[in-house]
Amino acid sequence: MAIQLKEQGKNNFFILEKSHDVGGTWRDNSYPGCACDVQSHMYSFSFSPNNHWSKRYAPWHEIQQYLLETTAKYDIRKHCQFHQEVVSAVFNENIGEWVIKTHTGIIYHCKHFILASGPLHVPEIPNIKGLKNFQGKVFHSAQWDHDYDLTGKNVASIGTGGSAIQYCPEIAPKVNQLDVFQRTPAWVLPRDDRKYWRVEKTAFKHIPGWRKLHRYRLYWTNEARVWPIFNPSLAKSLSMLAKGLIRFQVKDKVTASRLTPNYTIGCKRILISNKYYPMFNRKNVELVTEGIKEIKENSIITADGKERAVDCIILGTGFVVDPRIYMRDFELKGLEGRDLRTDWKDCAEAYYGTSVAGYPNLWMLIGPNSGLGHNSIIFMIEAQVKYILNCMKAIEHRQSDYMTVKEDAQLQFNTHLQKLMKQTVWSTGCKSWYQQEDGRNIAVWPKSTWKFWLETLNIKVSDYVFTQLGQSQEQRKDQHRNRVSETKSKMKRNKENTEVATELT
Ligand SMILES: Cc1cc2nc3c(=O)[nH]c(=O)nc-3n(C[C@H](O)[C@H](O)[C@H](O)COP(=O)(O)OP(=O)(O)OC[C@H]3O[C@@H](n4cnc5c(N)ncnc54)[C@H](O)[C@@H]3O)c2cc1C
C-alpha cells in the first residue's frame, strides 16, 4: 500500500506499527522449519521480483529479508513510526478526518485510514487448566525462544495446525521425547519443494519474461486447486487418495488412522509437508489424541488419567482468527457514532473485504471474506491496494471529502457470497476457523482469485455515497434520510442473514 501510494506521488502518509520493525508475520514467526505454504515467486510483490529465492518455498528469514530489502528499495522506512500501537480510531464528520490515537497518547489526523493489521498475528493461548502453574518452559510458536535449548528435553507440542506441522519434524531429532497433542487432525499433503538451480536463477535474472512465465505457471497451478473447493464430490475422491498417502507414510496402523481426518479434504485449510507424517515413525514421538485434562507443575494429565513428564510446552495453537479481534481490538467509530464492535457484534461484514458501510474512507487489507486457502494472499492485497487507490482518485475527481459504501450494496454482496459458500467444500460439515459458530464463513473468498481482481478493477460508484464538507443543510438532510433507509435495510438484512445462517446450520 505504501509503495503504491508513493508510486502515485502521494507521499503524505505514515505507517503506525506496534512492534519494532517491518515484516509482520515474517518478523514474528521464526520457529524451526517456518516457511510459507505458497511458492515464493508467487508470494512476493508483482512489481518487486526477487530472482534469488533459494527454493520453491523459501524459509521465513528469506521472506523477511525480502521485505526488509523492499522497504529499503522504495524508501518506506522514513514513513514508519514504530512502537505505536493504535488504540482508537474515530471518524470526525465535521472535518472529514480520522482521529487515530496510539498507546503512547499521540493523536494523528488523516483523511484516509487503512487497516492493515494482519489476519494472523494475535497468538491464541488456550485456556487449559493449570497452564499458568506449569514450572517448565512455555512459549507460543510465534514467540519462539531461541535461547532455550530443547536438546534432550521432554517436549509437549499442543495443536497440529500449520505451524506445529512445520516445527515438530525439525525438533523431533533433538529432543528426548516429543508428545504431539492433537484435537482434530489436518489433511497434510506433500510439499512440492525443491532448490532452485543456479542456472534457473540466472535465467530468471537475464532471460526477459522467464521469471514471469514461472510465476504465471505457479499462479494457475494454485488456482486449479479451487476445483475441489467448488466441487465437494471431487474433494471427496481426493480424500481417498490422501488417506492412502497417510497410510503409506505412517508405519503404525493405529497412529495412521488417528492422523486421518473424518471430514472432506479442503473443509479445513489443507497443510503441506513431506516431513510431518514420517515423523510419527520415530520412537521418541507419540501422537496423543486424548484431550488434556490438566497441566501440573511438571507434567500433563490427559483425559484417560495418564500423566506425562514434560520440561517444555510449545503452544502450536495458532492465532485469533476472528476479524472482529484481529482487524481491530480497539475502539473504531464511524458516522454518527457507529461503533464497529457493535456493527460486527454478530458477524463481521465488509464489501470486498475492503470497505465497510458507515465507516467513510476506512480501507481494509484482507478484511472479512478476502482471505484464501489456495493461493497467495499477496495477489488479493495487490488487488485491494489498486481498488483503494481508485477510490481515493474517485473522491478527488468528485471534489468530495469522503466516500462510504452503501448498506444495500454491502448487504447484496454478502448475501451473494454466503449463497456461494453453501456450494463449497467449506460447508461440508467440519468445524473450521473459516466459520463462526452459526456456520457463516467470514474468512475466505469463495471464488477464483482472478474474479476478485476483475471485480475490484473498477469501482462501482453507484455502490458508494460521496460526501462533500460544507454541503447545504438540505443535502445533509438528504443524506441523513438515506442513512435512515439504509438502517431499515440493515434490519432487513439481519433477518435475511439469520435465514442464510439457519440454512447453513
Ligand atoms: C506462520 C504463518 C504462516 C503463514 N503462511 C501463509 C501462507 O502460506 N500463505 C499465505 O497467503 N498467507 C500465509 N500467512 C498469512 C500471513 O499473515 C499473510 O500472508 C501476510 O503476512 C499478511 O500480511 P499483512 O501485512 O496484512 O499482516 P501481518 O504480516 O500480520 O502484519 C500486520 C502488522 O500490523 C501490526 N499491528 C497489528 N495491530 C496493530 C495495531 N493496533 N497498531 C499498530 N500495529 C498493529 C502487527 O504488529 C504487524 O506488524 C501465514 C501466517 C502465519 C502466521
The ligand as an SDF file (V2000), in Angstrom:
LIG
                    3D

 53 58  0  0  0  0  0  0  0  0999 V2000
    3.0550  -18.9640   10.4240 C   0  0  0  0  0  0  0  0  0  0  0  0
    2.2590  -18.3080    9.3300 C   0  0  0  0  0  0  0  0  0  0  0  0
    2.2780  -18.8440    8.0580 C   0  0  0  0  0  0  0  0  0  0  0  0
    1.5570  -18.2320    7.0380 C   0  0  0  0  0  0  0  0  0  0  0  0
    1.5820  -18.7890    5.8090 N   0  0  0  0  0  0  0  0  0  0  0  0
    0.9070  -18.2190    4.8030 C   0  0  0  0  0  0  0  0  0  0  0  0
    0.9180  -18.7860    3.5050 C   0  0  0  0  0  0  0  0  0  0  0  0
    1.4980  -19.8280    3.3010 O   0  0  0  0  0  0  0  0  0  0  0  0
    0.2480  -18.1680    2.5160 N   0  0  0  0  0  0  0  0  0  0  0  0
   -0.4420  -17.0210    2.7210 C   0  0  0  0  0  0  0  0  0  0  0  0
   -1.0170  -16.4710    1.7690 O   0  0  0  0  0  0  0  0  0  0  0  0
   -0.5110  -16.4710    3.9550 N   0  0  0  0  0  0  0  0  0  0  0  0
    0.1400  -17.0410    4.9930 C   0  0  0  0  0  0  0  0  0  0  0  0
    0.0660  -16.5000    6.2510 N   0  0  0  0  0  0  0  0  0  0  0  0
   -0.7880  -15.3430    6.4750 C   0  0  0  0  0  0  0  0  0  0  0  0
    0.0430  -14.0650    6.5860 C   0  0  0  0  0  0  0  0  0  0  0  0
   -0.3830  -13.4000    7.7310 O   0  0  0  0  0  0  0  0  0  0  0  0
   -0.1620  -13.2070    5.3710 C   0  0  0  0  0  0  0  0  0  0  0  0
    0.3220  -13.9370    4.2720 O   0  0  0  0  0  0  0  0  0  0  0  0
    0.5830  -11.8700    5.3780 C   0  0  0  0  0  0  0  0  0  0  0  0
    1.6880  -11.8910    6.2160 O   0  0  0  0  0  0  0  0  0  0  0  0
   -0.3210  -10.7400    5.7910 C   0  0  0  0  0  0  0  0  0  0  0  0
    0.4100   -9.5590    5.7310 O   0  0  0  0  0  0  0  0  0  0  0  0
   -0.1270   -8.2760    6.4960 P   0  0  0  0  0  0  0  0  0  0  0  0
    0.8830   -7.2180    6.3140 O   0  0  0  0  0  0  0  0  0  0  0  0
   -1.5170   -7.9960    6.0670 O   0  0  0  0  0  0  0  0  0  0  0  0
   -0.2390   -8.7310    8.0150 O   0  0  0  0  0  0  0  0  0  0  0  0
    0.9060   -9.0320    9.0650 P   0  0  0  0  0  0  0  0  0  0  0  0
    2.0870   -9.6120    8.4040 O   0  0  0  0  0  0  0  0  0  0  0  0
    0.2750   -9.7960   10.1710 O   0  0  0  0  0  0  0  0  0  0  0  0
    1.2940   -7.5830    9.5910 O   0  0  0  0  0  0  0  0  0  0  0  0
    0.3910   -6.8200   10.3730 C   0  0  0  0  0  0  0  0  0  0  0  0
    1.1850   -5.8130   11.1600 C   0  0  0  0  0  0  0  0  0  0  0  0
    0.2890   -4.9470   11.8590 O   0  0  0  0  0  0  0  0  0  0  0  0
    0.7960   -4.7250   13.1630 C   0  0  0  0  0  0  0  0  0  0  0  0
   -0.3440   -4.3470   14.0110 N   0  0  0  0  0  0  0  0  0  0  0  0
   -1.4230   -5.0880   14.3150 C   0  0  0  0  0  0  0  0  0  0  0  0
   -2.2880   -4.4050   15.1030 N   0  0  0  0  0  0  0  0  0  0  0  0
   -1.7330   -3.1790   15.2820 C   0  0  0  0  0  0  0  0  0  0  0  0
   -2.1440   -2.0180   15.9890 C   0  0  0  0  0  0  0  0  0  0  0  0
   -3.3000   -1.9680   16.6730 N   0  0  0  0  0  0  0  0  0  0  0  0
   -1.3260   -0.9290   15.9800 N   0  0  0  0  0  0  0  0  0  0  0  0
   -0.1510   -0.9420   15.2740 C   0  0  0  0  0  0  0  0  0  0  0  0
    0.2850   -2.0250   14.5940 N   0  0  0  0  0  0  0  0  0  0  0  0
   -0.5030   -3.1260   14.5870 C   0  0  0  0  0  0  0  0  0  0  0  0
    1.4460   -6.0380   13.5410 C   0  0  0  0  0  0  0  0  0  0  0  0
    2.4130   -5.8760   14.5540 O   0  0  0  0  0  0  0  0  0  0  0  0
    2.0650   -6.4660   12.2080 C   0  0  0  0  0  0  0  0  0  0  0  0
    3.3830   -5.9850   12.0670 O   0  0  0  0  0  0  0  0  0  0  0  0
    0.7720  -17.0880    7.2870 C   0  0  0  0  0  0  0  0  0  0  0  0
    0.7320  -16.5660    8.5850 C   0  0  0  0  0  0  0  0  0  0  0  0
    1.4530  -17.1730    9.5920 C   0  0  0  0  0  0  0  0  0  0  0  0
    1.3800  -16.5950   10.9750 C   0  0  0  0  0  0  0  0  0  0  0  0
  1  2  1  0
  2  3  1  0
  2 52  2  0
  3  4  2  0
  4  5  1  0
  4 50  1  0
  5  6  2  0
  6  7  1  0
  6 13  1  0
  7  8  2  0
  7  9  1  0
  9 10  1  0
 10 11  2  0
 10 12  1  0
 12 13  2  0
 13 14  1  0
 14 15  1  0
 14 50  1  0
 15 16  1  0
 16 17  1  0
 16 18  1  0
 18 19  1  0
 18 20  1  0
 20 21  1  0
 20 22  1  0
 22 23  1  0
 23 24  1  0
 24 25  2  0
 24 26  1  0
 24 27  1  0
 27 28  1  0
 28 29  2  0
 28 30  1  0
 28 31  1  0
 31 32  1  0
 32 33  1  0
 33 34  1  0
 33 48  1  0
 34 35  1  0
 35 36  1  0
 35 46  1  0
 36 37  1  0
 36 45  1  0
 37 38  2  0
 38 39  1  0
 39 40  1  0
 39 45  2  0
 40 41  1  0
 40 42  2  0
 42 43  1  0
 43 44  2  0
 44 45  1  0
 46 47  1  0
 46 48  1  0
 48 49  1  0
 50 51  2  0
 51 52  1  0
 52 53  1  0
M  END
$$$$
